[in-house]
Amino acid sequence: MKTGSIVLCALAVLAAVGGLSAYIWVAMGDVTISWMGLLAMGLGVVFSLGLGIGLMALVYFSNKHGYDDEAGHR
């Protein structure tokens, strides 16, 4: 029951953020982004994805090879 309520709350927050984002997108009207803005946004997305994928790969590698097995066992 506790897990279900947490999932339901997370979905409600996700729906609220999605609705607010859609409202703001429509309210902005005809906003144009220059090619430099699109380039900066694209590079930011690629950098963020690369960082996230790299860090998750390090977590997986560390777990697979047992580097964290002794952490916190003092």
Stockholm file with secondary structure:
# STOCKHOLM 1.0

chainA/1-74         MKTGSIVLCALAVLAAVGGLSAYIWVAMGDVTISWMGLLAMGLGVVFSLGLGIGLMALVYFSNKHGYDDEAGHR
#=GR chainA/1-74 SS CHHHHHHHHHHHHHHHHHHHHHHHHHHHCSCCCCHHHHHHHHHHHHHHHHHHHHHHHHHHHHHHHTTTTTTTCC
#=GC SS_cons        CHHHHHHHHHHHHHHHHHHHHHHHHHHHCSCCCCHHHHHHHHHHHHHHHHHHHHHHHHHHHHHHHTTTTTTTCC
//
